[in-house]
Amino acid sequence: METEIGSVIVTSLLSAAALFVIAKLMGHKQVAQLDFFDYISGITIGSMAAEFATELEEPWKPFTAMVVYGSISFGLSILTSRIPRIRKYVNGSPTVILNNGKLYRSNMKKAKLDLSEFMVMCREAGYFNLSDIQTALFEYNGKITILPVSNKRPVNPADMKLAPPPEYISTEVIMDGRIFEENLRQRGLDTKWLQEQLEAQGYHSVTDIFLGVCDGNNRLQLFTGE
């Protein structure tokens, strides 16, 4: 009994390691926006990993199958990046659902998308009135992309002939009461500056701070945990 439990633990660890390596090779899209083949291969490899974890007599069989499926997916990703015209046969292509006020029922049937699902997707994108939509595309990853009519799109600085200064990504300098000194140094700051900022905002100890974020202008925003 103890031998079997030990074998299961070992094969489970090997399964997790193999799954991690294969997922890294397949890229982030396997855990983000899946196309059809990624979805199928992800389910299949997951099933094989579970079988690999509990197969004690011939664990090499599900392991080999995992490697084969992972290699196919990895190979297809390389092939589609080098030969773009193959991409539409592997991943599919966008389908026009609505354009210039016209709904394309045949395209909705082709995409296996019914009207109620389309309406939900539009509302999730912030469009409750179809007259506000110029074009709606159903992408191969199952998401809807919407181009609003020109007088309904958000105003941007270029429309108002403005040139705002560039914005920069914020940096975490405090997390869970701990100071990230490396992030401070990248900003040209130090712990003395941080302590001064804390005191200026009414805090005496960094342990009182759940999250501290420094923006591109070196302004510190602090959040305390509830």
Secondary structure by P-SEA (a helix, b strand, c coil): caaaaaaaaaaaaaaaaaaaaaaaaacccccccccaaaaaaaaaaaaaaaaaacccccaaaaaaaaaaaaaaaaaaaaaaaaccccccccbbbbbbccccccccaaaaaaacccaaaaaaaaaaacccccccccbbbbccccbbbbbccccccccccccccccccbbbbbbbcccccccaaaaaaaacccaaaaaaaaaaacccccccccbbbbccccbbbbbbcc
